[in-house]
Amino acid sequence: MTKFDVVIRGGTVSTASETFVADVGIRDGKIVQLGSTLGPGLEEIDAKGHFVLPGGIDSHVHISQPSGDGIVMADNFESGTRSALFGGNTTLMPFCLQQKGQSLRDALTDYHQLADGNCYTDVAFHLIVTDPTEAVIGQELPALVADGYTSLKVFMTYEGMRLNDADILRVMDTSRRTGALVMVHCENEDAIRYLIGLHEAQGNLAPTAHATTRPIVVEREATHRALSLAEVVDVPVVIVHVSNGPAIAEIRAAKARGLKVIGETCPQYLMLTADDLDGMDWEGAKLVCSPPPRDKESQEDCWNGLEQGVFDLFSSDHCPFRYDDPQGKLNPKGKTSFRHIPNGIPGVELRLPILFSEGVIKGRIDLSRFVALTATNHAKVYGLKTKGSIAIGMDADIAIWDPQLRRTVRHADLHDGADYSPYEGLDITGWPVTVLLGGQVMVREGKLVGPKGAGSHRARTARQSTEHRKTA
């Protein structure tokens, strides 16, 4: 009698705490046994000489998000999740944006319609709160947290999306009571608008001005303020896409004070600099994102944050727009001023290969730290209880890596909906070659074999709420 649906044989298995050689037995979409002499499976996969790792969880991606008049995001759920899958990811966490005047529930209904039946990976949605009305704060948000939408994001920048400190406190207080987790985009919009005014008065409108109107100090100040607000309310907080040493220092200091703060950084802050925005013929527009890439010192600071545990999460902040497209980076206004270039770059497919090649292969982090930063910590932070680890009872979401496979990044070889990669020409060692979602082989030896619609939305578990905050 066949014991397993799938057996992965002879690979080097890694979790966030240990690495060992073992067979992996899978049945009914779950990991049911680990050992050296497992019985037969209906399907056998030879993983000798390969790493068997948890499928990546990218907890910061933007897909099919409304982006302004005439601007269209490059990826829908089909292309975005397919690209993620080829990069070794099995779960994505996209943002559902509430637009002004819209209820959170209506925003989610629309977003589910875009995703349902179109996903190659599992998905779990964050909420973006831009209009915290009394109904949203008092009724909708608590109900949605109870339904498994247990994380939300607020912005301190972008006119039309940012919240003032009073509204951030209200959202944080509701999160404290319901057990939701607050993510904060930390940049000081008033300072940015002041600097934009100076640049425009000087006629400085090229893409490189995007970086100089969003200097490190506006991120550092907003990070300090977000952490202070979280400390007032006594609520955990995620500081997303951190780009530099001074912001890292704020997170480190908050952790030293006992605040529950989770830090996140992204590939662009390890691999790009502000100088890259100074491309010829407006090509710097390809790299416009917020916060912008910084400098070599900031890159080193971000690497140190990954190595030393200041950062718990490594995400892509995949936010793709086509470059040579009137609905993308080179929209009619975007060709005249950095202010109108859509913010965001593609990166979901290369998040894991970049960290593996630059981090594990080059000896900056070990394999267990890689697993923690790319899968296990994401599952723990965001309440994905059956994901993020290779262990008995967990979902059989697995990426099998060839650590010797070398490739040079070419966008033509990638699977997203953009028309460029920020990392074109980068040499990478180590790639995922076979990917399983819930025990089903989705990518086999670099070829897509699983069906669209295999992925589904996953509700999550909220952390324990705290009805009464600490007092001094």
N, C-alpha and C positions, 0 to 999 in steps of 0.2 A: 504494500500500500504506500502510495506517495505521501511523504510527510510534509513537504513544503511546496508552496507555489513557485518560489524562487530561492535559489541558494547562490550567494556570492562567495566564491572560494579563494582562499589563500591571500587575500589582500591585507595591507597594513591598515588597521582600523584606528582612527583617532577620535577621542572625545575631548572635552575641554579640560580633562584632568589626566588622561593617560593615553598611551599609544601601544598597540599590541597587534600581533598577527592572529587572525581568526577568520572562520567562515561565518557568514551571516545568513540565518534562516528566516524566511519571510512567509507569512500566511495571512490571507484576508487583509492585506494592506498594512500589516503590522510586523515589526521585528519580534520574533517569538523565540529565537535561540541564537546564542553566540558560542562557538566552540571550534574544535579542530577536526572533528570526525563526524560532521553532520550527515544525515541520510540524504537520499536523493531529492531533487526538486523537479517539478515539471519543466522549469527552465534553470539552466546552470550558466553562471557567468564566471569566467576565469579572470581573477583580479590580481594574480601574482605579479609582483613588481609595481603595483599600483597602490595608491592611497584610497581608502574607502572612508568617506567623510559625510557628515550630515549635509543634506541639501542646504544651500545658503538661504538665509532669511534676510531680505533687504527691506528694512523697516522705514525707508524714506524714499519713496518714488512718486512721481506725478504722471498720471496717465489720463488722457481725455479730459483734462481740466480746462474749464473756461478761462480764456487768456486775454480777453479784451476784444474790442471791435476789429474784425478783419484778421485776427490772429488765431491760428489753429495749431494745437499741439501735434507733434509729428507722430506720436504713438497712440493707437487705441489699445484696447485690452488684448486683442489678438496679437498684434505685432510686439507690444511691450512685454507680455508674458512669454512669448516665444523667444525673444531676445534674451530675457532673463534665464530661461531654461537652458539655452546653449551656454550661458555663463556659469552653470552649476547651481542655479537658484531653484528652489521648489516652492517658496512662499514669498509673495510680495505684499507690502503694506502701502497701498496708494492712499492719497488724500481725497476726501470728498469735501468739496468747497461749497460752503453756504454763501450764496450771494446776497447782497443787501435786499431786505424785504422778503427773503425766502425762508421758509421753515427748514429746520434741520431734517425733519422727516421727509419732506418733499425732495430735498437735495439727495438724500439717500435712495429714495425710490428711483429717481432719474439715474443715479449712478449704478445701481444694481441692474437696471435695464441695459446699460452699456456693457456690463461685465458678464451677465448671465449667458452661459453657453459659449463664451468666446475665449476662455482662459486655458492656457497650457500649464499654469502653475496654480496652486491655491492662492487666495487673496484674503486679506483682512483689512478693513477700512478704518483709517483715522478720520476724525471729523475736523474741519477747519471752521472755527467760529469767528465770523466777521460782524455779526449783528446780534449781540447778546441782549435781546429784549427780555422783558420779565417772563414772557411765555417760554422763551428758549431756556432761560436759566432755571426757572422754577418748575417747568413741566417737561419740556421736550428732552433736555439733556439728561435728567435723572432717569427718564423712561428708556432712553436709548442706551445708557450705560447698563441698565438692567437687562437689555436685549443683547448685550455682548459687544457693543461699540464702546470700548473702555479706554480710549485714548483720544485726545484732541489737541489741536495746535492753535496757538495764537501768534499774531504777528505784531512786532513793534515797528515795522517799516511797511512801505507800500501804501500810499494814500488810497483810501477806499477799502483797505483790508486791515490796517493797523487798529489796535485797541489802545485806549489811554490806560494809564495805570489803574484808575478806579475800576474800569471794566475788566482788566486782567485780574484784579483782586476778586471781583465777583465770580469770574469763571473759576479761579483757583479755589475759592471757598466751596463752590458747588462740587468741584472735583474732590476736595477733601471729604465732603459728606457722602459722596457716592462711591468713592474708591476709584475714580477715573485718574488717568495720568496726563499731566499737562506738558506739552512740548512747546518751546518758545523759540521763534526766530528773533535773534537779538541784534538789531541795528537801530540806531537813533535816527528816526525819520526827519526830525526837525533839523538836526545837524547836517544831514544829507541834503536836504532842500536848500539850506544856506549855502553849502558848497556848490551845488548845482547852479545856483544863481551867480556865484562868482565865476564859474567856468563859462557860463553862457555870456556873461558880460565881456569876457575876454575872447569870445569866439572859439573856445576850446570844446568842440563837439564830437571829436573822433572817439571810437570805442575805448581807447585807453583812458579817457576821462572817466569812464565808469568806475575804474579802480580808485582814482584819486578823489572822487566824490564820496567814496565809501572807505575811508582809511581805517586803520586798525583801531584808532581811538573810539570811533562810533560803535564798533562791535564790542570793544572792552567795556565802555560805559553802559551799554544796554545789557550786557551780560551781568554786570554788577547789579544793575537795577532789577533784572528779572530774578536773580538769586535773592535779593533783598525782599522782594515782594513774596516769593515763596517762603522765605523765613518768617515773614509777618504772619502768613496764613498757616504755617507749619504743614506744608504739603510737599511731596516729592515733585521734582521737575526734571525734564530732559532739555538740555541745552544743545540744540541741533547745529549741524554743519559748522563746527568751530574751526577757525582758520589760522590762529596765531597764538604766540606765547603769552601776551598780556591777558587774553580771554581765558587761556588755560590756567594762568595763575589765579584768576578769580574763581574758577571751578575748584582748583586745589585748595584754596583758602576756605571756600564754603564747605568742602568735605571735611576739612580739619575742624570746623566749627560744629560738625555733627549733622549738617544738613544732608538729606538724601537727594543728591544731585547726580544725574547720569549724563555723561559727556559723549558726544558723537563727533566724528570727523569723517572726511570723504576723500576719494582718490585725488580730486583736483587740488587739494591742499598739500598733497605729497608730491605731485608730479608737475604742476603748472606754476607759473609766476605771473605777476602783473605785467611784466615785459612782453608776455605772449599776446597780450591784447593789442599790442602796437604793430599789428600785421599790415602788410601792404594792401592797398585797394579794399580797405574796410574789412579785411579778413579777421581782424581782431574781434569782430562781432560774434564770431563762432564761439568765443570763450567768455562772453559776457554772462556772468552768474553772480548771485549774491548770497553770502559775502563773496567778493572777488578773490582770485588767487593773490598771494602776497609776494614773498621773496624767499630766498634760499634759507635765511635764518628761520623764517616761519615754518618752512617745510621741515626743518630739523626739529623745531619745537613740537610739531604735530607727530613726527615719528617718535620722539621721546614720550609724548603723551600716550601713544599706543603701547610702547614698551613698558612704561611704568605704571599703567593701570589708571591713569587719569581719565582716559577714554574707555568706555565700556562697549561702545558700538562703532562699527565701521559700516557706513551706508553709502549708497551711490548719489543720493539726491538727483536721481535721473529725472530730468525735466527737459525733454527734447523738443527742439524746433528745427525745421529745415533751414539751411542757410540761404541757398539761392532760390528763394521762394517769396512771392509777394505776401504770403500769409505767415511768413516766418521772420528770420533775422533781417532779411533785406526787404521788409515791407516798405511802402512809400515813405513813411515817416522815419523808419529805422535807418534809411539810407542818408538821412540828413542830420541825425543827432543820436548820440548814445542813449539819451533819455527814452527813446522809443524802440530800442532793440529789446525784444523779449528776453527776459532773464531766465537762464537755464541752459544746461548742456546735457547731452546723452552720456550714459555711462553704466547702465545696469548690467550689460553683458561683460564688461571688463573689470567690474569691481573686484571680484574674487581673483581672476588671473593676475591683476596688478599687485594686489597685496601678497599673493602667493609668491610671485616672481621677485618682487622688490623686498618683501619681508622675510618669507621662509627661506627661499633659495639663497638670498644674500645674508642670511644669518641674523636679521634684526629681531625676529620673533620666531618661536618654535611652532610646531604644528598644532599643539593643543591651544596655544594662544590664538592662532589663526582661526581655529574652530570656534573658540569663545567669541571672538570679535565679529565673526561673520554669521553665526547661527545660534549658538547656545544662549548667549546673553540677550539676543533679540527675543527669543522665545520666553525667557524668564522675565524680562522687563515688561513685555506686552501681553503676557498671559496666554501664550500659545502652549498649553500644558503638554501636548503630545508631540511637540516638534523640537528640533534643534539639537538632537543627540542620537547617537547610535546606542540604544539600550533596549532591553526587553520591554515590550509594551508600547514603545514609541511608534509613531507613523514611520513607515518604510520610505522615507524621503531621503534619498542617498545619491551622492555624486561620486563617481569613480574617476580619480585623477591619474593621468600619466605625468609623473613629476619630471620626466626628461623631454617631453614634447616641446619643441621650440617653434614659435611663430612670430612673425612680424605683423603688427596690427595694420590691417587695411580695412577701411569701412566697407569695401566691396565684399568682404568675407563675413561681415556682421549681419545681424538679423533685425535691427530696429528700423523705425520708419524715418530716421533722419537721413541726411545726405552727406554727412561727414562724421569723423570721430576726432575728439580733442587730442587723442593719443596716437594719431596716424604716424606710422613709422617706428613705434616703440617695439623693441625686441622683448618678448616675454618667454620665460621658461616655466612650463607646468600648465596644463589645461585639463578641464574636465572633459572626458571623452564619452562617458555613459552616465545617464541621469535617470533615476527612478522617482516617480511620484506615487506615493501610496502603494508601493510594490509593483507598479506598472512601468515598464521600460518606456521612456518618452524619447530619449536620445540614445542611440546605440552607435558607438564608434564614430561619433561626430555627425550622425545622420538622424533627422527627425523621423521617428516611427510612431509616436503616440498621437492621439487625436486632439484636435481643438475641442474644448469643453471638458477635458479630463479634470481640470482644476475647478474648485468651487470656493465659495465664500466661507470663511470660518469665524464663527462668533468666539468671543474670548471671555476670560474670567477676570473680573475686576479685583484689585487688591482690597484688603480689608479697609473699610471706611473708618474715619475718625470723626466722630460727632463733636468732640470737644478738643480744641487745640491746646497746646501747652501754654502755660503762663509762666512769666519770669519769676 
